Amino acid sequence: MNFLLITGIFPPDIGGPAVYVPKLADTLARKGHEVQVITLGQGNSEENFQNFKVHKIDRSLFKPLRIFLTIWKIRKEISNSDLIFANGLFIETSIANLFSRKRSVYKIVGDPIWEKYRNRTKSKITLDEYQSTTKHWKSFFQRIIFNWAFSRASLITTPSISLAKVVSSWKPFNGVEVIENGTSCHSIYDEEKEFDLIVVSRLVSWKNIDKIIQISARQSLRLLVCGDGPEYENLQSLSKKLEAKVTFVGQVQQSEVTRLLPLAHIYVQISDYEGLSFALLEAMMSGLGIVVSSVPGNSDVIGHLHEGLVVNQRNIGEVEDAIRLLLSDSKLRHKLSENAHKLVKRRYCETTQIEKMILLIEGNFENY
């Protein structure tokens, strides 16, 4: 079969789709399928990546032109494809497939309207709270457009049950299936610790990294921040103002994330929303102590005082107490990290999860 995979981000970008799509594409190619990927990048290019071809469209182009070129490129490649898998660029994909009507699977990992609203207004509203609020006309119009795009998919997948419920509340789509994310399974790497805390994340407001910096400053902790995004400069300024011991490494490739994680004692993820974080799964696999917010994408994986500590991210004192407890009680930290490692190896190995997705997109979902 010929597969066309579409994503807004791709290595060297970081983020869930940039981790997931290359692994899915490589697995499909190794099974003998023909695979093409269309994505956004720095400049226009075509290159071979592992066992498949990647077409990149310059994301810095004037947006209407970029959208037009993306639709044109997807439309061109659709003619030679049996199935489309989209992990982003949903509107462009749906327009390009409007008349071809090729079978398509869309993987939704969040609410793009909520993200746009948070970025536009600097609001602190959570994803769940946003679903029941009266929408501004701009958000209302965006929801109509995205719902139209999602309704064009033959099937929708999400990485968690909680997100599947949110997606289903927008409109009765053709079907919403849950296939959880996964990570590469390996033993715990015993490395000398250089940091107390580590964060691996897009630097956006709802990740609450500013709170982690404040805590690291108050407790004089060494914090490593991996990632880039619109909050990068603000977070750097905050760390300098507070004289916090924060090391920013910016955007790094997945192999570097795997190397850096074991250098810290605790992985902290106190975001206002998570689907199912690849970074969290990798931190569990790497044997770190875990502190996460109580949002479903985290608490569905981490049991409080079993695999880690689950906290109210809006209560900075509670977050600070959890970090202090894990740092001071190495016996507890090791017990929880061992439980987390056992869970992720049993339930979230990427080979199993990717095979489930392939069964789905090959049209064999009845075998899943």
WOZI-V214138 format. One record per residue. RES is the residue in three letters. D_CENTER is the distance of its C-alpha to the mean C-alpha in Angstrom with 2 decimals. Layout:
((RES:D_CENTER) (RES:D_CENTER))
This chain:
((MET:27.47) (ASN:25.87) (PHE:22.17) (LEU:20.57) (LEU:16.79) (ILE:15.37) (THR:12.23) (GLY:12.10) (ILE:10.76) (PHE:12.09) (PRO:13.38) (PRO:14.60) (ASP:11.69) (ILE:8.70) (GLY:4.98) (GLY:3.11) (PRO:6.34) (ALA:8.39) (VAL:8.17) (TYR:8.76) (VAL:11.31) (PRO:13.72) (LYS:14.05) (LEU:14.73) (ALA:17.08) (ASP:18.86) (THR:19.48) (LEU:20.88) (ALA:23.02) (ARG:24.36) (LYS:25.46) (GLY:27.60) (HIS:25.71) (GLU:25.72) (VAL:22.26) (GLN:21.56) (VAL:18.34) (ILE:18.40) (THR:16.06) (LEU:16.57) (GLY:17.68) (GLN:20.42) (GLY:23.50) (ASN:24.45) (SER:24.63) (GLU:24.83) (GLU:24.24) (ASN:24.15) (PHE:21.06) (GLN:21.95) (ASN:23.52) (PHE:22.42) (LYS:22.88) (VAL:20.40) (HIS:21.57) (LYS:20.21) (ILE:21.24) (ASP:21.77) (ARG:19.34) (SER:22.07) (LEU:24.53) (PHE:26.04) (LYS:23.48) (PRO:25.95) (LEU:26.91) (ARG:23.39) (ILE:22.69) (PHE:26.08) (LEU:25.55) (THR:22.18) (ILE:23.90) (TRP:26.90) (LYS:25.05) (ILE:23.17) (ARG:26.55) (LYS:28.29) (GLU:26.12) (ILE:26.03) (SER:29.71) (ASN:29.22) (SER:26.29) (ASP:26.58) (LEU:23.09) (ILE:20.12) (PHE:16.48) (ALA:14.23) (ASN:10.44) (GLY:11.36) (LEU:14.88) (PHE:16.05) (ILE:19.21) (GLU:20.36) (THR:19.89) (SER:21.86) (ILE:24.58) (ALA:24.99) (ASN:25.30) (LEU:27.61) (PHE:30.75) (SER:29.66) (ARG:27.98) (LYS:26.33) (ARG:24.38) (SER:20.70) (VAL:17.57) (TYR:14.65) (LYS:11.21) (ILE:10.06) (VAL:6.78) (GLY:8.55) (ASP:11.94) (PRO:12.54) (ILE:16.00) (TRP:15.16) (GLU:12.92) (LYS:15.92) (TYR:18.31) (ARG:16.86) (ASN:16.91) (ARG:20.36) (THR:22.06) (LYS:20.56) (SER:20.87) (LYS:19.66) (ILE:19.41) (THR:16.68) (LEU:14.97) (ASP:17.55) (GLU:20.36) (TYR:19.58) (GLN:20.06) (SER:23.70) (THR:24.70) (THR:27.00) (LYS:25.15) (HIS:26.42) (TRP:27.81) (LYS:25.15) (SER:22.29) (PHE:24.58) (PHE:25.14) (GLN:21.48) (ARG:20.90) (ILE:23.83) (ILE:22.52) (PHE:19.01) (ASN:20.73) (TRP:23.13) (ALA:20.49) (PHE:18.74) (SER:22.28) (ARG:22.94) (ALA:20.56) (SER:22.48) (LEU:19.76) (ILE:16.38) (THR:13.86) (THR:11.19) (PRO:9.55) (SER:11.83) (ILE:15.39) (SER:14.99) (LEU:12.68) (ALA:15.15) (LYS:17.91) (VAL:16.58) (VAL:16.19) (SER:19.63) (SER:21.13) (TRP:20.71) (LYS:23.00) (PRO:24.31) (PHE:22.37) (ASN:23.61) (GLY:21.53) (VAL:18.23) (GLU:17.42) (VAL:15.03) (ILE:13.75) (GLU:11.61) (ASN:9.20) (GLY:11.30) (THR:12.17) (SER:15.40) (CYS:18.24) (HIS:20.69) (SER:23.12) (ILE:22.66) (TYR:23.57) (ASP:26.34) (GLU:26.03) (GLU:27.96) (LYS:25.97) (GLU:25.82) (PHE:23.55) (ASP:23.55) (LEU:19.96) (ILE:16.75) (VAL:13.56) (VAL:10.56) (SER:8.53) (ARG:8.70) (LEU:12.22) (VAL:12.45) (SER:14.93) (TRP:13.13) (LYS:11.79) (ASN:15.57) (ILE:15.90) (ASP:19.42) (LYS:20.43) (ILE:19.49) (ILE:21.60) (GLN:24.38) (ILE:24.45) (SER:24.53) (ALA:27.39) (ARG:29.35) (GLN:29.14) (SER:29.48) (LEU:26.44) (ARG:24.88) (LEU:21.23) (LEU:18.98) (VAL:16.15) (CYS:13.85) (GLY:12.11) (ASP:13.42) (GLY:13.49) (PRO:16.17) (GLU:16.98) (TYR:17.81) (GLU:21.55) (ASN:21.82) (LEU:20.35) (GLN:22.64) (SER:25.54) (LEU:24.94) (SER:24.93) (LYS:28.14) (LYS:29.74) (LEU:29.20) (GLU:30.07) (ALA:27.06) (LYS:26.50) (VAL:23.09) (THR:22.11) (PHE:19.60) (VAL:18.68) (GLY:16.51) (GLN:14.15) (VAL:14.72) (GLN:14.12) (GLN:12.52) (SER:16.12) (GLU:16.83) (VAL:14.03) (THR:15.64) (ARG:18.96) (LEU:18.25) (LEU:16.79) (PRO:20.22) (LEU:21.98) (ALA:21.05) (HIS:22.35) (ILE:19.60) (TYR:15.83) (VAL:15.26) (GLN:12.38) (ILE:14.30) (SER:12.01) (ASP:13.49) (TYR:10.59) (GLU:7.72) (GLY:7.03) (LEU:6.90) (SER:5.30) (PHE:6.22) (ALA:8.01) (LEU:9.85) (LEU:11.02) (GLU:12.18) (ALA:13.91) (MET:15.61) (MET:16.69) (SER:18.06) (GLY:20.22) (LEU:19.24) (GLY:20.30) (ILE:17.52) (VAL:17.61) (VAL:15.11) (SER:15.63) (SER:17.11) (VAL:14.59) (PRO:14.26) (GLY:10.71) (ASN:12.20) (SER:15.82) (ASP:15.43) (VAL:14.75) (ILE:16.76) (GLY:20.37) (HIS:22.18) (LEU:24.67) (HIS:23.72) (GLU:20.49) (GLY:20.06) (LEU:20.86) (VAL:19.38) (VAL:20.42) (ASN:20.83) (GLN:18.73) (ARG:21.41) (ASN:24.08) (ILE:23.82) (GLY:26.84) (GLU:25.23) (VAL:22.23) (GLU:24.84) (ASP:26.98) (ALA:24.25) (ILE:23.53) (ARG:27.31) (LEU:27.91) (LEU:25.61) (LEU:27.00) (SER:30.55) (ASP:30.47) (SER:29.55) (LYS:30.84) (LEU:28.45) (ARG:25.49) (HIS:26.42) (LYS:27.01) (LEU:23.62) (SER:21.82) (GLU:23.94) (ASN:23.09) (ALA:19.33) (HIS:19.91) (LYS:22.09) (LEU:19.68) (VAL:16.73) (LYS:19.36) (ARG:20.88) (ARG:18.04) (TYR:14.80) (CYS:16.23) (GLU:14.30) (THR:17.64) (THR:18.35) (GLN:15.11) (ILE:15.29) (GLU:18.97) (LYS:18.36) (MET:16.37) (ILE:19.19) (LEU:21.79) (LEU:20.33) (ILE:20.21) (GLU:23.54) (GLY:25.06) (ASN:25.78) (PHE:23.81) (GLU:27.03) (ASN:26.70) (TYR:23.32))
